[in-house]
Amino acid sequence: MKQSRLMSLVESVANVIVGYGVAVVTQIVIFPVFGLHTTLAQNLKMGAVFTLVSIARSFALRRVFEAIRVRSSSPRIPRTKSLPKEG
């Protein structure tokens, strides 16, 4: 069954929203290990930027794979070799 562009976007956004929460919590835990000290507001802003990039990336990749799927499922017309001309 083919997935519409709108549903591709909805799925991508839902996936990234969950990822946003995981990313912000990860930043809060991991940044101090590397000596990076940021405020909650900074973590939320960085997470927002990465989230927008992630939505665009996820949507674009999903459309590429959908195009591949559609192209591979469409019937192909076999090429025929032309016969040499007599003469």
N, C-alpha and C positions, 0 to 999 in steps of 0.2 A: 504494500500500500504506500502511496506517495505521501510525503509530509509536505504540507503547504509552507510557504515562506513565513507566514505569520506564526504558525505553530513552531517552526524552527526557531524563530526569534523568542517566542514565549519560553520554550524549553531552555534556550541558552541563558536567558535572563534569570530564570528560576535557579539554574545551576550556579550561576555567578553570584546570586544573592547569598546562597548558602556558603559559597566559597569566600565571600567577603567577610562574613563572621569568623570563619576559620582563619583567614589571613590576618585580620586585626588581632585576634587572640594570639596567633603565632608571633606577630611582630612584638606584641607586649612582652611575651615570654622570651623570645630569642634575641631581640635587639640588645638588651643589657648584657647578654653573654659576650657580645662583640664590642662592648663599650659604647654602644649607641643609646643615648638616653633621650627619649621623646615623650611628649605629653600625649594624653589620650586624644586630644583634638588633632595633633599632628598625625597620629596613627590612623585616625578616621579619615583624614584628608588623603593621606598616601593610599590607604585602602580604596578610596573612591576613585582615584586616578587609575590604579591598577584594575579596578573593576570595570571601568569604561573600556580600557584596552582589551580586557578579557572578553567582554561581550562582543566587541567587534571581531576579535580573532575567532571566537567560537562560532559566531554566525557565518563568517566567511568560510571557515573550514567545513561547516555543515552543508553550505550551498555547493562547495566544490565536490564533496562526496555524493551529494544528491545528484549533481550533474553527471558524475561518473556512473552512478547506479542507473540513471535513466538512459544514458548512452549505451551502457553494456546490455540493457534489457531490450533495446529496440532491435527489430530484425534488420539484419544487414543484407544488402544485395551483393551477391558475389560478383567480382570483376571477371570479365571474360577477356581472353586475349584475342586480339584481332588477327585474323588469318592473313598471311602474306598475299599481296596482290599478284594475280597472274599476269604475265605479260612479258 
